[in-house]
């Protein structure tokens, strides 16, 4: 549930920033591990940042909804989440540091590595019910006691 709420909240934040404060995204292009990615960010993403922020919001909303669903849809959402977090490991979180340094890893990459590691065990869980259905059933059990 935490993952789904994380992505759903993130989508709202990216709509807000994408429309009202989109220069906040400029710093992300400075912390990528790779020169090609930094160049792509500044030449292709930032000039169209409103579009990309809204695209990111759509991706995050979709990922959150998939994680709240059931069966293989949850797994699709988890794969999307893992790939996104691995992308963020190379992109960084926008804290200006020397790339490939220990401090850079701590500030820009560690949280996403941990997020990936926390999600991995979920691939061995069966999601036979959507989260909303599961919660409704649990609430109903509490009333019948």
PASEBA-1860 file (N, C-alpha, C; in nm, 3 decimals):
! residues 145
1> XXXXXXXX> 0.082/-0.118/0.000/0.000/0.000/0.000/0.087/0.126/0.000 ~ 0.199/0.120/0.073/0.290/0.233/0.078/0.338/0.270/-0.063 ~ 0.376/0.170/-0.140/0.425/0.197/-0.277/0.318/0.267/-0.360 ~ 0.198/0.217/-0.355/0.090/0.276/-0.434/0.065/0.420/-0.392 ~ 0.059/0.445/-0.263/0.037/0.582/-0.215/0.154/0.673/-0.253 ~ 0.276/0.619/-0.249/0.395/0.695/-0.289/0.381/0.744/-0.433 ~ 0.341/0.654/-0.521/0.327/0.690/-0.662/0.207/0.782/-0.687 ~ 0.098/0.757/-0.620/-0.020/0.843/-0.639/0.007/0.984/-0.588
9> XXXXXXXX> 0.071/0.996/-0.474/0.108/1.128/-0.423/0.210/1.194/-0.516 ~ 0.306/1.116/-0.564/0.405/1.168/-0.657/0.342/1.224/-0.783 ~ 0.239/1.159/-0.832/0.174/1.208/-0.954/0.111/1.345/-0.931 ~ 0.050/1.365/-0.814/-0.010/1.495/-0.781/0.100/1.602/-0.772 ~ 0.209/1.568/-0.708/0.320/1.663/-0.693/0.377/1.702/-0.829 ~ 0.392/1.604/-0.920/0.449/1.635/-1.052/0.354/1.717/-1.139 ~ 0.226/1.700/-1.121/0.132/1.788/-1.192/0.150/1.931/-1.142 ~ 0.155/1.946/-1.011/0.171/2.080/-0.953/0.301/2.145/-0.998
17> XXXXXXXX> 0.413/2.073/-0.982/0.542/2.130/-1.021/0.554/2.147/-1.172 ~ 0.499/2.055/-1.247/0.506/2.064/-1.392/0.435/2.185/-1.447 ~ 0.327/2.225/-1.381/0.250/2.339/-1.427/0.291/2.471/-1.362 ~ 0.337/2.466/-1.237/0.357/2.591/-1.164/0.502/2.622/-1.127 ~ 0.587/2.521/-1.117/0.723/2.544/-1.069/0.819/2.449/-1.139 ~ 0.814/2.446/-1.271/0.887/2.342/-1.343/1.039/2.360/-1.346 ~ 1.091/2.474/-1.305/1.237/2.491/-1.301/1.302/2.407/-1.192 ~ 1.221/2.354/-1.101/1.274/2.267/-0.996/1.340/2.142/-1.056
25> XXXXXXXX> 1.299/2.104/-1.177/1.351/1.984/-1.241/1.490/2.004/-1.302 ~ 1.534/2.126/-1.318/1.663/2.152/-1.383/1.779/2.087/-1.309 ~ 1.772/2.084/-1.178/1.883/2.030/-1.098/1.904/1.880/-1.120 ~ 1.800/1.808/-1.160/1.814/1.664/-1.180/1.912/1.632/-1.293 ~ 1.916/1.716/-1.391/2.007/1.693/-1.502/2.153/1.709/-1.467 ~ 2.180/1.768/-1.353/2.319/1.792/-1.314/2.380/1.676/-1.238 ~ 2.300/1.581/-1.193/2.353/1.474/-1.107/2.357/1.338/-1.174 ~ 2.330/1.331/-1.302/2.337/1.202/-1.370/2.481/1.151/-1.370
33> XXXXXXXX> 2.497/1.022/-1.364/2.630/0.962/-1.366/2.695/0.972/-1.503 ~ 2.615/0.991/-1.607/2.667/0.983/-1.742/2.650/1.116/-1.815 ~ 2.755/1.159/-1.885/2.753/1.286/-1.959/2.640/1.286/-2.062 ~ 2.619/1.174/-2.130/2.512/1.166/-2.231/2.377/1.197/-2.169 ~ 2.352/1.143/-2.053/2.224/1.165/-1.985/2.210/1.311/-1.941 ~ 2.318/1.369/-1.891/2.314/1.511/-1.852/2.284/1.599/-1.973 ~ 2.348/1.568/-2.085/2.326/1.646/-2.208/2.183/1.629/-2.257 ~ 2.132/1.507/-2.256/1.996/1.480/-2.300/1.895/1.555/-2.212
41> XXXXXXXX> 1.922/1.557/-2.082/1.833/1.626/-1.990/1.825/1.776/-2.023 ~ 1.941/1.837/-2.043/1.942/1.981/-2.066/1.895/2.019/-2.207 ~ 1.919/1.934/-2.305/1.883/1.971/-2.442/1.745/1.922/-2.486 ~ 1.696/1.814/-2.429/1.568/1.758/-2.474/1.458/1.763/-2.368 ~ 1.493/1.735/-2.245/1.390/1.728/-2.140/1.354/1.867/-2.088 ~ 1.451/1.943/-2.046/1.420/2.074/-1.985/1.344/2.170/-2.078 ~ 1.377/2.177/-2.207/1.298/2.266/-2.292/1.149/2.225/-2.303 ~ 1.118/2.101/-2.271/0.982/2.048/-2.279/0.938/1.992/-2.143
49> XXXXXXXX> 0.985/2.055/-2.036/0.968/1.998/-1.903/0.822/1.987/-1.860 ~ 0.737/2.078/-1.900/0.596/2.065/-1.862/0.539/1.936/-1.918 ~ 0.566/1.908/-2.044/0.520/1.783/-2.105/0.575/1.662/-2.030 ~ 0.707/1.662/-2.002/0.768/1.547/-1.935/0.722/1.533/-1.790 ~ 0.697/1.643/-1.722/0.646/1.636/-1.585/0.505/1.575/-1.584 ~ 0.422/1.616/-1.679/0.287/1.559/-1.687/0.292/1.412/-1.731 ~ 0.387/1.379/-1.818/0.407/1.239/-1.856/0.451/1.157/-1.735 ~ 0.540/1.213/-1.656/0.583/1.146/-1.534/0.466/1.128/-1.437
57> XXXXXXXX> 0.383/1.230/-1.425/0.265/1.220/-1.338/0.172/1.108/-1.384 ~ 0.154/1.097/-1.515/0.070/0.990/-1.570/0.131/0.853/-1.541 ~ 0.262/0.843/-1.561/0.333/0.717/-1.531/0.316/0.680/-1.384 ~ 0.335/0.776/-1.296/0.325/0.747/-1.153/0.183/0.710/-1.112 ~ 0.084/0.778/-1.168/-0.054/0.743/-1.136/-0.085/0.600/-1.185 ~ -0.042/0.570/-1.305/-0.065/0.437/-1.360/0.004/0.330/-1.276 ~ 0.127/0.356/-1.238/0.202/0.261/-1.155/0.132/0.241/-1.021 ~ 0.087/0.346/-0.959/0.016/0.335/-0.832/-0.112/0.254/-0.845
65> XXXXXXXX> -0.188/0.280/-0.950/-0.313/0.206/-0.973/-0.284/0.059/-0.999 ~ -0.181/0.030/-1.078/-0.145/-0.110/-1.105/-0.106/-0.182/-0.976 ~ -0.031/-0.116/-0.890/0.010/-0.179/-0.764/-0.111/-0.203/-0.673 ~ -0.214/-0.121/-0.684/-0.335/-0.142/-0.603/-0.426/-0.251/-0.659 ~ -0.401/-0.295/-0.780/-0.490/-0.392/-0.844/-0.456/-0.533/-0.797 ~ -0.473/-0.634/-0.880/-0.446/-0.771/-0.838/-0.376/-0.849/-0.948 ~ -0.326/-0.966/-0.911/-0.264/-1.057/-1.006/-0.144/-0.997/-1.077 ~ -0.137/-1.026/-1.206/-0.020/-0.982/-1.282/-0.015/-0.832/-1.301
73> XXXXXXXX> -0.126/-0.762/-1.284/-0.123/-0.615/-1.294/-0.032/-0.556/-1.184 ~ -0.036/-0.617/-1.066/0.051/-0.571/-0.957/0.196/-0.591/-0.999 ~ 0.226/-0.706/-1.058/0.364/-0.735/-1.101/0.409/-0.637/-1.209 ~ 0.319/-0.601/-1.301/0.353/-0.501/-1.403/0.385/-0.368/-1.335 ~ 0.305/-0.330/-1.236/0.332/-0.208/-1.161/0.464/-0.214/-1.087 ~ 0.496/-0.330/-1.030/0.623/-0.345/-0.960/0.742/-0.337/-1.056 ~ 0.728/-0.396/-1.174/0.835/-0.387/-1.274/0.855/-0.241/-1.314 ~ 0.745/-0.170/-1.337/0.755/-0.028/-1.374/0.824/0.049/-1.262
81> XXXXXXXX> 0.788/0.020/-1.139/0.849/0.087/-1.025/0.998/0.057/-1.016 ~ 1.036/-0.068/-1.032/1.177/-0.105/-1.026/1.258/-0.035/-1.136 ~ 1.206/-0.038/-1.257/1.277/0.026/-1.368/1.290/0.177/-1.345 ~ 1.186/0.238/-1.296/1.189/0.381/-1.267/1.295/0.412/-1.161 ~ 1.297/0.331/-1.055/1.395/0.355/-0.949/1.538/0.329/-0.995 ~ 1.558/0.232/-1.082/1.691/0.209/-1.138/1.732/0.327/-1.227 ~ 1.637/0.382/-1.301/1.665/0.503/-1.380/1.707/0.617/-1.287 ~ 1.637/0.632/-1.175/1.671/0.738/-1.080/1.807/0.716/-1.015
89> XXXXXXXX> 1.851/0.592/-1.003/1.985/0.566/-0.949/2.089/0.632/-1.039 ~ 2.076/0.617/-1.171/2.174/0.679/-1.260/2.152/0.829/-1.273 ~ 2.026/0.874/-1.267/1.996/1.017/-1.283/2.036/1.096/-1.158 ~ 2.012/1.039/-1.041/2.038/1.111/-0.917/1.918/1.193/-0.877 ~ 1.922/1.244/-0.757/1.808/1.319/-0.702/1.830/1.469/-0.702 ~ 1.934/1.515/-0.766/1.953/1.658/-0.782/2.036/1.726/-0.676 ~ 2.099/1.651/-0.588/2.187/1.711/-0.489/2.326/1.723/-0.548 ~ 2.375/1.843/-0.560/2.500/1.869/-0.628/2.618/1.811/-0.550
97> XXXXXXXX> 2.680/1.713/-0.609/2.797/1.647/-0.551/2.888/1.602/-0.665 ~ 3.005/1.554/-0.631/3.097/1.500/-0.730/3.046/1.361/-0.769 ~ 3.013/1.340/-0.899/2.963/1.208/-0.940/3.063/1.096/-0.905 ~ 3.010/0.982/-0.873/3.085/0.862/-0.840/3.153/0.871/-0.703 ~ 3.122/0.972/-0.623/3.181/0.982/-0.489/3.087/0.916/-0.388 ~ 3.140/0.890/-0.270/3.058/0.829/-0.165/2.945/0.920/-0.122 ~ 2.971/1.047/-0.109/2.866/1.143/-0.069/2.758/1.152/-0.177 ~ 2.799/1.149/-0.304/2.702/1.149/-0.415/2.612/1.026/-0.405
105> XXXXXXXX> 2.671/0.911/-0.377/2.592/0.789/-0.365/2.491/0.802/-0.251 ~ 2.535/0.852/-0.136/2.446/0.867/-0.021/2.331/0.963/-0.049 ~ 2.361/1.076/-0.111/2.258/1.179/-0.130/2.170/1.153/-0.252 ~ 2.227/1.102/-0.360/2.156/1.096/-0.487/2.108/0.957/-0.527 ~ 2.163/0.852/-0.469/2.133/0.720/-0.523/2.088/0.616/-0.420 ~ 2.137/0.624/-0.299/2.110/0.521/-0.199/1.962/0.499/-0.174 ~ 1.884/0.605/-0.164/1.741/0.587/-0.135/1.672/0.507/-0.244 ~ 1.712/0.527/-0.370/1.650/0.451/-0.478/1.698/0.306/-0.481
113> XXXXXXXX> 1.824/0.283/-0.446/1.873/0.145/-0.435/1.796/0.072/-0.326 ~ 1.776/0.137/-0.212/1.700/0.076/-0.103/1.555/0.051/-0.143 ~ 1.498/0.144/-0.217/1.360/0.128/-0.265/1.350/0.004/-0.355 ~ 1.448/-0.016/-0.441/1.451/-0.135/-0.528/1.460/-0.260/-0.442 ~ 1.551/-0.261/-0.346/1.571/-0.379/-0.262/1.446/-0.412/-0.180 ~ 1.376/-0.310/-0.133/1.254/-0.333/-0.056/1.141/-0.392/-0.140 ~ 1.143/-0.363/-0.270/1.037/-0.412/-0.358/1.061/-0.555/-0.407 ~ 1.186/-0.597/-0.412/1.218/-0.729/-0.469/1.139/-0.844/-0.406
121> XXXXXXXX> 1.124/-0.851/-0.273/1.047/-0.963/-0.216/0.901/-0.966/-0.261 ~ 0.848/-0.854/-0.304/0.708/-0.851/-0.347/0.683/-0.934/-0.473 ~ 0.786/-0.965/-0.546/0.769/-1.047/-0.666/0.735/-1.192/-0.632 ~ 0.754/-1.233/-0.506/0.720/-1.369/-0.465/0.590/-1.374/-0.386 ~ 0.519/-1.264/-0.382/0.390/-1.257/-0.313/0.279/-1.274/-0.416 ~ 0.174/-1.346/-0.378/0.056/-1.357/-0.466/-0.040/-1.246/-0.431 ~ -0.087/-1.181/-0.533/-0.184/-1.072/-0.515/-0.316/-1.115/-0.578 ~ -0.392/-1.197/-0.501/-0.516/-1.254/-0.552/-0.632/-1.155/-0.547
129> XXXXXXXX> -0.622/-1.055/-0.464/-0.726/-0.953/-0.452/-0.663/-0.816/-0.468 ~ -0.741/-0.723/-0.519/-0.693/-0.585/-0.523/-0.687/-0.533/-0.380 ~ -0.605/-0.437/-0.357/-0.593/-0.381/-0.223/-0.725/-0.324/-0.171 ~ -0.800/-0.247/-0.252/-0.929/-0.198/-0.202/-1.025/-0.312/-0.162 ~ -1.029/-0.419/-0.241/-1.117/-0.532/-0.209/-1.070/-0.601/-0.081 ~ -0.938/-0.617/-0.068/-0.881/-0.677/0.053/-0.918/-0.596/0.176 ~ -0.905/-0.464/0.168/-0.936/-0.378/0.282/-1.085/-0.380/0.317 ~ -1.172/-0.384/0.214/-1.316/-0.393/0.240/-1.350/-0.524/0.310
137> XXXXXXXX> -1.286/-0.634/0.268/-1.312/-0.764/0.330/-1.265/-0.764/0.475 ~ -1.150/-0.704/0.501/-1.097/-0.697/0.638/-1.188/-0.611/0.726 ~ -1.238/-0.501/0.671/-1.328/-0.414/0.747/-1.458/-0.488/0.779 ~ -1.506/-0.566/0.684/-1.628/-0.644/0.705/-1.610/-0.750/0.811 ~ -1.491/-0.811/0.820/-1.463/-0.912/0.923/-1.466/-0.849/1.062 ~ -1.414/-0.728/1.071/-1.410/-0.659/1.200/-1.550/-0.628/1.251 ~ -1.644/-0.602/1.163/-1.782/-0.569/1.203/-1.858/-0.691/1.250 ~ -1.826/-0.808/1.195/-1.904/-0.928/1.226/-1.864/-0.988/1.359
145> X> -1.762/-0.939/1.423/-1.718/-0.997/1.551/-1.799/-0.947/1.666
END
